Amino acid sequence: MTHLRLSLCLSLLMPTFVAAQAHPEFATVGDWTVRSNPANGNGCYMEKTFESGTLVQIGVVPDQNGAFFAAYNAAFGGVVDGEAGSVLFDFGDSRFQGDAVGAHFAGLPGGYAFFDNPEFASEFGKRTSVLVQGGSGETEDLDLSGSMKGLHSIKACRAQFEES
């Protein structure tokens, strides 16, 4: 199992009303929407809401030299903003584990993990699914169809800021 070097990245979080208004859409790629976030160095991320109601986001945080994975769902009870926890990503023959931070986004409880291991994004893009397990032991199997195209769109989104 690979251990991600995960750390707290509070700049990912913004008040809900600001986040909803300040993250312009860059593209729609299949079921994924790619957005930019001016608050973290013009990072770009993709998001998708799954049938379970879970909103998943994964993207680049340029001002922290890394990336993040976040998941939010109204059914996630007991989430405390800023509280540390853990998360496990099981891709079958490849696993990543690290720290997560409780947070709310657009009124939904959940959390995020910051990572600086490019292998995680590579696995996320090339796999068809991932089993995500939070610190409480609850799991969710996520369909990653189209995620590689979404990750390529994140790179295109970032390129527009790097050219400026």
CYANA upper distance limits for C-alpha pairs under 8 A (distance plus 0.5 A):
  1 MET  CA     94 SER  CA      7.05
  1 MET  CA     95 ARG  CA      5.46
  1 MET  CA     96 PHE  CA      6.54
  1 MET  CA     97 GLN  CA      8.10
  2 THR  CA     94 SER  CA      8.08
  2 THR  CA     95 ARG  CA      6.43
  2 THR  CA     96 PHE  CA      5.37
  2 THR  CA     97 GLN  CA      7.21
  3 HIS  CA     96 PHE  CA      5.95
  3 HIS  CA     97 GLN  CA      5.58
  3 HIS  CA     98 GLY  CA      6.67
  4 LEU  CA     96 PHE  CA      6.63
  4 LEU  CA     97 GLN  CA      6.38
  4 LEU  CA     98 GLY  CA      5.88
  4 LEU  CA    115 PHE  CA      6.80
  4 LEU  CA    116 ASP  CA      7.91
  4 LEU  CA    117 ASN  CA      6.85
  5 ARG  CA     98 GLY  CA      7.24
  5 ARG  CA    115 PHE  CA      6.55
  5 ARG  CA    116 ASP  CA      7.10
  5 ARG  CA    117 ASN  CA      7.75
  6 LEU  CA     98 GLY  CA      6.21
  6 LEU  CA     99 ASP  CA      6.14
  6 LEU  CA    100 ALA  CA      8.18
  6 LEU  CA    113 ALA  CA      6.88
  6 LEU  CA    114 PHE  CA      5.62
  6 LEU  CA    115 PHE  CA      5.36
  6 LEU  CA    116 ASP  CA      7.72
  7 SER  CA     99 ASP  CA      7.32
  7 SER  CA    100 ALA  CA      8.50
  7 SER  CA    113 ALA  CA      7.77
  7 SER  CA    114 PHE  CA      6.17
  7 SER  CA    115 PHE  CA      7.62
  8 LEU  CA    100 ALA  CA      8.25
  8 LEU  CA    101 VAL  CA      7.40
  8 LEU  CA    113 ALA  CA      7.99
  8 LEU  CA    114 PHE  CA      7.10
  9 CYS  CA     64 GLN  CA      8.23
  9 CYS  CA    114 PHE  CA      6.92
 11 SER  CA     39 ALA  CA      7.90
 11 SER  CA     40 ASN  CA      6.84
 12 LEU  CA     39 ALA  CA      8.35
 12 LEU  CA     40 ASN  CA      7.15
 12 LEU  CA     61 VAL  CA      8.24
 13 LEU  CA    103 ALA  CA      8.11
 13 LEU  CA    105 PHE  CA      8.24
 14 MET  CA     18 VAL  CA      6.90
 14 MET  CA     19 ALA  CA      6.22
 15 PRO  CA     19 ALA  CA      6.71
 15 PRO  CA    105 PHE  CA      8.34
 16 THR  CA     20 ALA  CA      6.67
 16 THR  CA    104 HIS  CA      8.20
 16 THR  CA    105 PHE  CA      6.17
 16 THR  CA    106 ALA  CA      5.36
 16 THR  CA    107 GLY  CA      7.17
 17 PHE  CA     21 GLN  CA      6.93
 17 PHE  CA    106 ALA  CA      7.70
 18 VAL  CA     22 ALA  CA      6.17
 19 ALA  CA     23 HIS  CA      6.57
 19 ALA  CA    105 PHE  CA      8.28
 19 ALA  CA    106 ALA  CA      7.93
 20 ALA  CA    106 ALA  CA      7.16
 22 ALA  CA     37 ASN  CA      7.50
 22 ALA  CA     38 PRO  CA      7.95
 23 HIS  CA     35 ARG  CA      6.35
 23 HIS  CA     36 SER  CA      5.86
 23 HIS  CA     37 ASN  CA      5.53
 23 HIS  CA     38 PRO  CA      7.72
 24 PRO  CA     35 ARG  CA      6.00
 24 PRO  CA     36 SER  CA      6.23
 24 PRO  CA     37 ASN  CA      7.89
 25 GLU  CA     33 THR  CA      7.56
 25 GLU  CA     34 VAL  CA      6.49
 25 GLU  CA     35 ARG  CA      4.85
 25 GLU  CA     36 SER  CA      7.14
 26 PHE  CA     33 THR  CA      8.20
 26 PHE  CA     34 VAL  CA      5.90
 26 PHE  CA     35 ARG  CA      5.58
 26 PHE  CA     36 SER  CA      7.19
 26 PHE  CA    157 CYS  CA      7.09
 27 ALA  CA     33 THR  CA      6.52
 27 ALA  CA     34 VAL  CA      5.64
 27 ALA  CA     35 ARG  CA      7.61
 27 ALA  CA    153 SER  CA      7.84
 28 THR  CA     32 TRP  CA      6.38
 28 THR  CA     33 THR  CA      4.99
 28 THR  CA     34 VAL  CA      6.54
 29 VAL  CA     33 THR  CA      6.71
 29 VAL  CA     34 VAL  CA      7.93
 29 VAL  CA    146 GLY  CA      7.90
 29 VAL  CA    149 LYS  CA      7.22
 29 VAL  CA    150 GLY  CA      6.28
 29 VAL  CA    153 SER  CA      8.04
 30 GLY  CA    146 GLY  CA      6.75
 30 GLY  CA    150 GLY  CA      8.48
 31 ASP  CA     48 LYS  CA      6.78
 31 ASP  CA    146 GLY  CA      7.90
 32 TRP  CA     46 MET  CA      6.42
 32 TRP  CA     47 GLU  CA      5.92
 32 TRP  CA     48 LYS  CA      5.50
 32 TRP  CA    146 GLY  CA      8.11
 32 TRP  CA    147 SER  CA      8.01
 32 TRP  CA    150 GLY  CA      6.86
 33 THR  CA     46 MET  CA      5.80
 33 THR  CA     47 GLU  CA      5.83
 33 THR  CA     48 LYS  CA      7.03
 33 THR  CA    150 GLY  CA      8.35
 34 VAL  CA     44 CYS  CA      7.45
 34 VAL  CA     45 TYR  CA      6.06
 34 VAL  CA     46 MET  CA      4.66
 34 VAL  CA     47 GLU  CA      7.01
 34 VAL  CA    150 GLY  CA      7.57
 34 VAL  CA    153 SER  CA      7.47
 34 VAL  CA    154 ILE  CA      7.01
 34 VAL  CA    157 CYS  CA      8.41
 35 ARG  CA     44 CYS  CA      6.09
 35 ARG  CA     45 TYR  CA      5.98
 35 ARG  CA     46 MET  CA      6.65
 35 ARG  CA     47 GLU  CA      8.47
 35 ARG  CA    157 CYS  CA      8.44
 36 SER  CA     42 ASN  CA      6.58
 36 SER  CA     43 GLY  CA      6.14
 36 SER  CA     44 CYS  CA      4.70
 36 SER  CA     45 TYR  CA      6.84
 36 SER  CA    157 CYS  CA      7.71
 37 ASN  CA     41 GLY  CA      7.89
 37 ASN  CA     42 ASN  CA      5.59
 37 ASN  CA     43 GLY  CA      5.65
 37 ASN  CA     44 CYS  CA      6.46
 37 ASN  CA     45 TYR  CA      8.32
 38 PRO  CA     42 ASN  CA      4.68
 38 PRO  CA     43 GLY  CA      7.16
 39 ALA  CA     43 GLY  CA      8.41
 40 ASN  CA     61 VAL  CA      6.44
 40 ASN  CA     62 PRO  CA      7.13
 40 ASN  CA     63 ASP  CA      6.29
 40 ASN  CA     64 GLN  CA      8.45
 41 GLY  CA     61 VAL  CA      7.38
 41 GLY  CA     62 PRO  CA      5.88
 41 GLY  CA     63 ASP  CA      5.57
 42 ASN  CA     61 VAL  CA      8.30
 42 ASN  CA     62 PRO  CA      7.56
 42 ASN  CA    158 ARG  CA      7.93
 42 ASN  CA    161 PHE  CA      7.38
 43 GLY  CA     59 GLY  CA      7.68
 43 GLY  CA     60 VAL  CA      5.68
 43 GLY  CA     61 VAL  CA      5.49
 43 GLY  CA     62 PRO  CA      6.16
 43 GLY  CA    158 ARG  CA      7.21
 44 CYS  CA     59 GLY  CA      6.11
 44 CYS  CA     60 VAL  CA      6.01
 44 CYS  CA     61 VAL  CA      7.92
 44 CYS  CA    154 ILE  CA      6.15
 44 CYS  CA    155 LYS  CA      8.47
 44 CYS  CA    157 CYS  CA      6.73
 44 CYS  CA    158 ARG  CA      6.68
 45 TYR  CA     57 GLN  CA      7.02
 45 TYR  CA     58 ILE  CA      5.90
 45 TYR  CA     59 GLY  CA      4.18
 45 TYR  CA     60 VAL  CA      6.62
 45 TYR  CA    154 ILE  CA      6.54
 46 MET  CA     57 GLN  CA      6.03
 46 MET  CA     58 ILE  CA      6.09
 46 MET  CA     59 GLY  CA      6.65
 46 MET  CA    150 GLY  CA      7.01
 46 MET  CA    151 LEU  CA      8.03
 46 MET  CA    154 ILE  CA      7.48
 47 GLU  CA     55 LEU  CA      7.32
 47 GLU  CA     56 VAL  CA      5.89
 47 GLU  CA     57 GLN  CA      4.78
 47 GLU  CA     58 ILE  CA      7.16
 48 LYS  CA     55 LEU  CA      6.18
 48 LYS  CA     56 VAL  CA      5.96
 48 LYS  CA     57 GLN  CA      7.27
 49 THR  CA     53 GLY  CA      6.51
 49 THR  CA     54 THR  CA      6.00
 49 THR  CA     55 LEU  CA      4.74
 49 THR  CA     56 VAL  CA      6.79
 50 PHE  CA     54 THR  CA      5.84
 50 PHE  CA     55 LEU  CA      6.92
 50 PHE  CA     56 VAL  CA      8.28
 50 PHE  CA    142 LEU  CA      8.24
 53 GLY  CA     73 ASN  CA      6.32
 53 GLY  CA     74 ALA  CA      7.88
 54 THR  CA     71 ALA  CA      6.88
 54 THR  CA     72 TYR  CA      5.97
 54 THR  CA     73 ASN  CA      5.04
 54 THR  CA     74 ALA  CA      8.31
 55 LEU  CA     70 ALA  CA      8.48
 55 LEU  CA     71 ALA  CA      6.02
 55 LEU  CA     72 TYR  CA      5.59
 55 LEU  CA     73 ASN  CA      6.78
 56 VAL  CA     69 PHE  CA      7.85
 56 VAL  CA     70 ALA  CA      6.12
 56 VAL  CA     71 ALA  CA      5.00
 56 VAL  CA     72 TYR  CA      7.13
 57 GLN  CA     68 PHE  CA      8.29
 57 GLN  CA     69 PHE  CA      6.19
 57 GLN  CA     70 ALA  CA      5.51
 57 GLN  CA     71 ALA  CA      6.94
 58 ILE  CA     67 ALA  CA      7.81
 58 ILE  CA     68 PHE  CA      5.99
 58 ILE  CA     69 PHE  CA      4.91
 58 ILE  CA     70 ALA  CA      6.85
 59 GLY  CA     67 ALA  CA      5.91
 59 GLY  CA     68 PHE  CA      6.04
 59 GLY  CA     69 PHE  CA      7.36
 59 GLY  CA    154 ILE  CA      7.68
 60 VAL  CA     66 GLY  CA      6.59
 60 VAL  CA     67 ALA  CA      4.70
 60 VAL  CA     68 PHE  CA      7.02
 60 VAL  CA    154 ILE  CA      8.35
 61 VAL  CA     65 ASN  CA      6.67
 61 VAL  CA     66 GLY  CA      5.87
 61 VAL  CA     67 ALA  CA      5.51
 61 VAL  CA     68 PHE  CA      7.61
 62 PRO  CA     66 GLY  CA      6.91
 62 PRO  CA     67 ALA  CA      8.27
 65 ASN  CA    116 ASP  CA      7.56
 66 GLY  CA    114 PHE  CA      7.49
 66 GLY  CA    115 PHE  CA      6.23
 66 GLY  CA    116 ASP  CA      4.99
 66 GLY  CA    117 ASN  CA      8.26
 67 ALA  CA    114 PHE  CA      6.20
 67 ALA  CA    115 PHE  CA      5.81
 67 ALA  CA    116 ASP  CA      6.67
 68 PHE  CA    112 TYR  CA      7.18
 68 PHE  CA    113 ALA  CA      5.98
 68 PHE  CA    114 PHE  CA      4.79
 68 PHE  CA    115 PHE  CA      6.27
 69 PHE  CA    112 TYR  CA      6.01
 69 PHE  CA    113 ALA  CA      5.88
 69 PHE  CA    114 PHE  CA      7.13
 69 PHE  CA    115 PHE  CA      8.48
 70 ALA  CA    110 GLY  CA      7.96
 70 ALA  CA    111 GLY  CA      6.14
 70 ALA  CA    112 TYR  CA      4.47
 70 ALA  CA    113 ALA  CA      6.88
 71 ALA  CA    110 GLY  CA      6.06
 71 ALA  CA    111 GLY  CA      6.30
 71 ALA  CA    112 TYR  CA      6.95
 72 TYR  CA     76 PHE  CA      7.80
 72 TYR  CA    104 HIS  CA      7.69
 72 TYR  CA    105 PHE  CA      7.47
 72 TYR  CA    108 LEU  CA      6.01
 72 TYR  CA    109 PRO  CA      5.83
 72 TYR  CA    110 GLY  CA      4.57
 72 TYR  CA    111 GLY  CA      6.98
 73 ASN  CA    108 LEU  CA      5.99
 73 ASN  CA    109 PRO  CA      6.34
 73 ASN  CA    110 GLY  CA      6.71
 74 ALA  CA    108 LEU  CA      5.74
 74 ALA  CA    109 PRO  CA      6.55
 75 ALA  CA    109 PRO  CA      8.42
 76 PHE  CA    109 PRO  CA      6.43
 76 PHE  CA    110 GLY  CA      6.74
 77 GLY  CA    109 PRO  CA      7.72
 79 VAL  CA     83 GLU  CA      8.32
 79 VAL  CA    102 GLY  CA      6.21
 79 VAL  CA    103 ALA  CA      7.44
 79 VAL  CA    109 PRO  CA      6.41
 79 VAL  CA    110 GLY  CA      6.80
 79 VAL  CA    111 GLY  CA      8.42
 80 VAL  CA    102 GLY  CA      5.95
 80 VAL  CA    103 ALA  CA      7.12
 81 ASP  CA    101 VAL  CA      7.79
 81 ASP  CA    102 GLY  CA      5.18
 81 ASP  CA    103 ALA  CA      4.87
 81 ASP  CA    104 HIS  CA      7.24
 82 GLY  CA    101 VAL  CA      6.03
 82 GLY  CA    102 GLY  CA      5.66
 82 GLY  CA    103 ALA  CA      6.78
 83 GLU  CA    101 VAL  CA      6.05
 83 GLU  CA    102 GLY  CA      5.62
 84 ALA  CA     99 ASP  CA      7.33
 84 ALA  CA    100 ALA  CA      6.32
 84 ALA  CA    101 VAL  CA      5.23
 84 ALA  CA    102 GLY  CA      6.97
 85 GLY  CA     99 ASP  CA      6.24
 85 GLY  CA    100 ALA  CA      5.47
 85 GLY  CA    101 VAL  CA      6.47
 85 GLY  CA    102 GLY  CA      7.84
 85 GLY  CA    134 GLY  CA      8.19
 85 GLY  CA    135 GLY  CA      6.12
 86 SER  CA     97 GLN  CA      7.92
 86 SER  CA     98 GLY  CA      6.19
 86 SER  CA     99 ASP  CA      4.86
 86 SER  CA    100 ALA  CA      5.44
 86 SER  CA    101 VAL  CA      8.40
 86 SER  CA    134 GLY  CA      6.51
 86 SER  CA    135 GLY  CA      5.20
 87 VAL  CA     97 GLN  CA      6.30
 87 VAL  CA     98 GLY  CA      6.14
 87 VAL  CA     99 ASP  CA      6.58
 87 VAL  CA    100 ALA  CA      6.48
 87 VAL  CA    113 ALA  CA      8.28
 87 VAL  CA    132 VAL  CA      7.57
 87 VAL  CA    133 GLN  CA      6.15
 87 VAL  CA    134 GLY  CA      5.09
 87 VAL  CA    135 GLY  CA      6.28
 88 LEU  CA     95 ARG  CA      7.64
 88 LEU  CA     96 PHE  CA      6.32
 88 LEU  CA     97 GLN  CA      4.91
 88 LEU  CA     98 GLY  CA      7.20
 88 LEU  CA    132 VAL  CA      6.23
 88 LEU  CA    133 GLN  CA      5.56
 88 LEU  CA    134 GLY  CA      7.02
 89 PHE  CA     95 ARG  CA      6.07
 89 PHE  CA     96 PHE  CA      5.63
 89 PHE  CA     97 GLN  CA      6.76
 89 PHE  CA    130 VAL  CA      6.93
 89 PHE  CA    131 LEU  CA      6.37
 89 PHE  CA    132 VAL  CA      5.26
 89 PHE  CA    133 GLN  CA      7.09
 90 ASP  CA     94 SER  CA      6.80
 90 ASP  CA     95 ARG  CA      5.07
 90 ASP  CA     96 PHE  CA      7.18
 90 ASP  CA    130 VAL  CA      6.14
 90 ASP  CA    131 LEU  CA      5.52
 90 ASP  CA    132 VAL  CA      6.85
 91 PHE  CA     95 ARG  CA      6.37
 91 PHE  CA    123 GLU  CA      7.93
 91 PHE  CA    127 ARG  CA      7.66
 91 PHE  CA    129 SER  CA      7.28
 91 PHE  CA    130 VAL  CA      5.32
 91 PHE  CA    131 LEU  CA      7.03
 92 GLY  CA    130 VAL  CA      8.15
 94 SER  CA    123 GLU  CA      8.45
 96 PHE  CA    120 PHE  CA      7.77
 98 GLY  CA    113 ALA  CA      7.97
 99 ASP  CA    113 ALA  CA      6.69
100 ALA  CA    111 GLY  CA      6.86
100 ALA  CA    112 TYR  CA      5.87
100 ALA  CA    113 ALA  CA      4.99
100 ALA  CA    114 PHE  CA      8.09
101 VAL  CA    111 GLY  CA      5.69
101 VAL  CA    112 TYR  CA      5.94
101 VAL  CA    113 ALA  CA      6.90
102 GLY  CA    109 PRO  CA      8.16
102 GLY  CA    110 GLY  CA      6.30
102 GLY  CA    111 GLY  CA      4.68
102 GLY  CA    112 TYR  CA      7.28
103 ALA  CA    109 PRO  CA      6.58
103 ALA  CA    110 GLY  CA      5.89
103 ALA  CA    111 GLY  CA      5.14
103 ALA  CA    112 TYR  CA      7.62
104 HIS  CA    108 LEU  CA      5.73
104 HIS  CA    109 PRO  CA      4.92
104 HIS  CA    110 GLY  CA      6.30
104 HIS  CA    111 GLY  CA      7.46
105 PHE  CA    109 PRO  CA      7.18
105 PHE  CA    110 GLY  CA      8.15
117 ASN  CA    121 ALA  CA      8.18
118 PRO  CA    122 SER  CA      6.88
119 GLU  CA    123 GLU  CA      6.64
120 PHE  CA    124 PHE  CA      6.65
121 ALA  CA    125 GLY  CA      6.64
122 SER  CA    126 LYS  CA      6.75
123 GLU  CA    127 ARG  CA      6.44
124 PHE  CA    130 VAL  CA      8.11
124 PHE  CA    144 LEU  CA      7.76
124 PHE  CA    147 SER  CA      7.57
124 PHE  CA    148 MET  CA      8.14
125 GLY  CA    144 LEU  CA      7.91
125 GLY  CA    146 GLY  CA      8.41
125 GLY  CA    147 SER  CA      5.55
125 GLY  CA    148 MET  CA      4.59
125 GLY  CA    149 LYS  CA      8.34
125 GLY  CA    151 LEU  CA      7.26
126 LYS  CA    147 SER  CA      8.12
126 LYS  CA    148 MET  CA      6.66
127 ARG  CA    144 LEU  CA      7.05
127 ARG  CA    145 SER  CA      8.46
128 THR  CA    143 ASP  CA      6.50
128 THR  CA    144 LEU  CA      5.29
128 THR  CA    145 SER  CA      6.04
129 SER  CA    141 ASP  CA      7.24
129 SER  CA    142 LEU  CA      5.87
129 SER  CA    143 ASP  CA      5.06
129 SER  CA    144 LEU  CA      5.37
129 SER  CA    145 SER  CA      7.99
130 VAL  CA    141 ASP  CA      6.20
130 VAL  CA    142 LEU  CA      5.87
130 VAL  CA    143 ASP  CA      7.45
130 VAL  CA    144 LEU  CA      7.67
131 LEU  CA    139 THR  CA      7.10
131 LEU  CA    140 GLU  CA      6.14
131 LEU  CA    141 ASP  CA      4.78
131 LEU  CA    142 LEU  CA      6.75
132 VAL  CA    139 THR  CA      5.95
132 VAL  CA    140 GLU  CA      5.82
132 VAL  CA    141 ASP  CA      6.77
132 VAL  CA    142 LEU  CA      7.97
133 GLN  CA    137 GLY  CA      6.40
133 GLN  CA    138 GLU  CA      6.15
133 GLN  CA    139 THR  CA      4.79
133 GLN  CA    140 GLU  CA      7.13
134 GLY  CA    138 GLU  CA      6.22
134 GLY  CA    139 THR  CA      7.00
146 GLY  CA    150 GLY  CA      6.86
147 SER  CA    151 LEU  CA      6.63
148 MET  CA    152 HIS  CA      6.81
149 LYS  CA    153 SER  CA      6.77
150 GLY  CA    154 ILE  CA      6.80
151 LEU  CA    155 LYS  CA      7.01
152 HIS  CA    156 ALA  CA      6.93
153 SER  CA    157 CYS  CA      6.58
154 ILE  CA    158 ARG  CA      6.68
155 LYS  CA    159 ALA  CA      6.61
156 ALA  CA    160 GLN  CA      7.15
157 CYS  CA    161 PHE  CA      7.76
158 ARG  CA    162 GLU  CA      6.86
159 ALA  CA    163 GLU  CA      6.61
160 GLN  CA    164 SER  CA      7.14
